[in-house]
Amino acid sequence: MASESVLRAGAGYAVAAVPRSCVDVLESRVPAVVKRGLPETASRALSKEALEPILNEAMHADAMLIGPGLSRDPETEELARALVERVDCPTLVDADGLNAFEGRPLRRTHAPLLITPHYG
């Protein structure tokens, strides 16, 4: 839904970094969005092994969104924290991206960071 929204807002190109097992489902729902099937955990959430492929994709991005649909899988939350600390493009953290920092301080960022309002 988030990647489809950026297209509706005027972006010419959107990439969704998703667990490999989700690509087929998303292909039928949002065909205009480029999907990158990445390593996943046993619970079918993004694995921390997805870090480098996502960072490589982010090198070509104008902005990144971390959070919607991410899950509360501990390994995926570790991935979200590493991405926020290492990504160089402007980044929006929302939803489960925020949950990844629950009880953990944000150490540093290399790029502008926008954090959405979040209860708690």
Secondary structure, DSSP 8 states (H G I E B T S, - for coil): -HHHHHHHTT-S--EEEEEGGGHHHHHHH-TTSEEEEE-B-TTSSB-GGGHHHHHHHHTT-S-EEE-TT----HHHHHHHHHHHHH--S-EEE-THHHHTTTTS-----SS-EEE-----
